[in-house]
Amino acid sequence: MLVAEVTTTDLRKTRRKVELTGDISKTREGHKIDTAGGETIRFSEENVESISIVEESVL
Protein backbone atom coordinates (compact mmCIF):
# COMPACT_ATOMS: atom_id res chain seq x y z
CA MET A 1 0.00 0.00 0.00
CA LEU A 2 1.34 3.43 -0.94
CA VAL A 3 0.96 6.33 1.46
CA ALA A 4 1.40 10.00 0.64
CA GLU A 5 2.97 11.85 3.55
CA VAL A 6 2.65 15.64 3.52
CA THR A 7 4.69 17.75 5.93
CA THR A 8 3.36 21.29 6.28
CA THR A 9 5.44 24.35 7.13
CA ASP A 10 4.29 24.12 10.77
CA LEU A 11 5.76 20.56 10.75
CA ARG A 12 2.43 18.72 11.01
CA LYS A 13 2.24 15.49 9.03
CA THR A 14 -0.75 14.21 7.09
CA ARG A 15 -0.79 10.67 5.75
CA ARG A 16 -3.27 9.36 3.19
CA LYS A 17 -3.41 6.07 1.28
CA VAL A 18 -3.04 6.45 -2.49
CA GLU A 19 -3.18 3.90 -5.29
CA LEU A 20 -0.53 5.41 -7.59
CA THR A 21 2.18 8.04 -7.35
CA GLY A 22 0.25 9.84 -10.10
CA ASP A 23 -2.53 10.51 -7.57
CA ILE A 24 -0.42 13.43 -6.34
CA SER A 25 -0.32 16.44 -8.62
CA LYS A 26 0.69 20.07 -8.60
CA THR A 27 -1.97 22.58 -9.62
CA ARG A 28 -2.08 26.34 -9.95
CA GLU A 29 -3.42 26.58 -6.41
CA GLY A 30 -0.89 24.19 -4.85
CA HIS A 31 -0.92 20.41 -4.47
CA LYS A 32 -3.75 17.90 -4.89
CA ILE A 33 -3.91 14.32 -3.60
CA ASP A 34 -6.56 11.86 -4.78
CA THR A 35 -6.79 9.27 -2.01
CA ALA A 36 -7.50 5.56 -2.41
CA GLY A 37 -10.84 6.18 -0.69
CA GLY A 38 -11.97 8.63 -3.38
CA GLU A 39 -11.36 11.80 -1.35
CA THR A 40 -9.49 14.78 -2.83
CA ILE A 41 -7.25 16.76 -0.50
CA ARG A 42 -5.71 20.10 -1.46
CA PHE A 43 -2.79 21.99 0.06
CA SER A 44 -1.67 25.50 -0.81
CA GLU A 45 1.89 25.83 -2.13
CA GLU A 46 3.06 28.07 0.73
CA ASN A 47 1.87 25.59 3.40
CA VAL A 48 3.74 22.52 2.09
CA GLU A 49 7.26 21.79 3.28
CA SER A 50 7.49 18.38 1.57
CA ILE A 51 5.48 15.53 0.05
CA SER A 52 6.79 12.00 -0.04
CA ILE A 53 5.50 8.57 -0.97
CA VAL A 54 6.19 5.71 1.40
CA GLU A 55 5.26 2.08 1.07
CA GLU A 56 3.38 0.84 4.08
CA SER A 57 3.44 -2.88 4.67
CA VAL A 58 0.18 -4.59 5.53
CA LEU A 59 0.57 -7.31 8.16
DAGI-V318631 format. One record per pair of residues at least 24 apart in sequence whose ideal C-beta (glycine too) atoms are under 8 Angstrom apart, sorted by sequence separation. I is the first residue (numbers start at 1). J is the second residue. If there is no record, write none. Layout:
i=I j=J
i=I j=J
This chain:
i=6 j=31
i=16 j=41
i=6 j=33
i=14 j=41
i=24 j=51
i=4 j=33
i=24 j=53
i=4 j=35
i=21 j=53
i=1 j=36
i=8 j=43
i=18 j=53
i=6 j=43
i=9 j=46
i=9 j=47
i=11 j=49
i=8 j=47
i=9 j=48
i=17 j=56
i=8 j=48
i=9 j=49
i=7 j=48
i=8 j=49
i=6 j=48
i=7 j=49
i=7 j=50
i=6 j=50
i=7 j=51
i=6 j=51
i=7 j=52
i=5 j=51
i=4 j=51
i=5 j=52
i=4 j=52
i=5 j=53
i=4 j=53
i=5 j=54
i=3 j=53
i=2 j=53
i=3 j=54
i=2 j=54
i=3 j=55
i=2 j=55
i=3 j=56
i=1 j=55
i=2 j=56
i=1 j=56
i=1 j=57
i=1 j=58
